[in-house]
Amino acid sequence: MLQYRFRRWKDVFPSKQVTYICAMDFMELSDELRRWMLEQGFNGKALAFLHLVIGFLFLSALCFVMWWITRQVLIRIIRKVIIRTKEEWVPHLIRYKVFRKLALIFIAFVISRGTPWLFRDYPHWKEIAIPITRIYIIVAIGISIAAILNTISIILESSHKYSDKPIRSYKQIAKIVVYLAVFVLILGVLLGKSVLFVLGGFGAVTAVMLLIFRDPILGFVASIQMSAVDLVRVGDWITVDKYGADGDVMEINLTTVKVRNWDMTVTVVPSYALVSESFRNWRGMIESEGRRIKRHVNIKISSIRFCDEALFQKLRKLERIREYLDASAEEIDAYNSSHGVDQSNLVNGKHLTNIGIFRVYVQKYLEENPFINRDMMFMVRQLQATESGLPIEIYAFTTFKQVEQYEEVAADIFDHILATVPYFELEIFQNPSGSDMRMLRQGAQGDMA
């Protein structure tokens, strides 16, 4: 049965012609076509024109068949295979139309093989058509490589291993190299010169090229440095004061880094700025065991005084510092007695101060707070006194690192501190407001009256 069908095929298409078509030997096929037309009585310009028309129709039909097979048959088969596969990266091949763009290379190959015999009777057109087909092949290969690079980039970005790397920057620089190679090859085809000759001519315009591609070059170098030193990753929280950026890194491109700020705006920072200038990366805090609280309250210096007996008894009612006060009172009494200190004046000898007791109270309060990481450094300290008072700083780490929970813990701590300050007969420093000035003025007028 198979032999019978094959014989019928040979009866319709002689084996020699079938071999020519399968091997795509267009020149010999053209000779057969011309021989047939001569037998039919065509010659001269009519033969050349008819050969051109038939060849054009045949070449167009062949390209259409290849295009149709690729779009309607091959792509559908590949999609069915992709649906069955469990690999996550496979659908990206369809997303970026890799197979369709690869099909352009085969079509370009057919056109390049068919162009010489198509215009064999028109040498002037042939000289124009052949460079055009070569340019088409170069462009088709460049488009296919770009699609493959897009696919590789998405595959690497979706993998956990490379998700925080500047893959997009490498993809962009690879595309630039591909486009430059395409440009050089096209220029060589148009000039009819070799690639080395074209590249040699670029020596005169190197300075101009460096000036044009200054940002991409700096960005590419910066991307390599950021990746090698692990300065910035996608997803890092960074702060760049110069550019007003404060948020998570969305993308690391060849020349820019996109940062989504906390107000949902997007700031674009030059890649080389993160290497040449100062910025803050909060990744260390996120990867640590706590987030730091470093805030202070300014105590009015005129409210600071020694702790007399009345204030001492008042503060003993605070359970957090009662044991500390009793132990300190015994130590102070023993010291003053052993040194014969005149205790009629509190300046003599040792005595507690309200600011010192307040600092110990805040320390004890932080020790009892379940949201303070006691395995990390935490302290309550005095800073250098300024014209705004004496700063009492809280330096501690919360167990929460998310902004909402962190701010809630910090707010609760300072709510308690600010409400507790008057109990120690201390005052928070505050610049006088308009109402304060009016009260002073009214008081002065009352005294004069």
Secondary structure, DSSP 8 states (H G I E B T S, - for coil): -HHHHHHHHHHHS-HHHHHHHHHT-HHHHHHHHHHHHHHTT--HHHHHHHHHHHHHHHHHHHHHHHHHIIIIIIHHHHHHHHHH---SSTHHHHHTTHHHHHHHHHHHHHHHHHHHHHTTT-HHHHHHHHHHHHHHHHHHHHHHHHHHHHHHHHHHHHSTTTTTS-HHHHHHHHHHHHHHHHHHHHHHHHHT--HHHHHHHGGGGHHHHHHHTHHHHHHHHHHHHHHHHT---TT-EEEEGGGTEEEEEEEE-SSEEEEEETTS-EEEEETTHHHHS--EETHHHHHSS-EEEEEEEEE-GGG--B--HHHHHHHTT-HHHHHHHHHHHHHHHHHHHHTT--TTSTTSS---BHHHHHHHHHHHHHHH-TTB-TTS--EEEE---BTTBEEEEEEEEES--SHHHHHHHHHHHHHHHHHHGGGGT--B-----HHHHHHHHHHHHHHH-
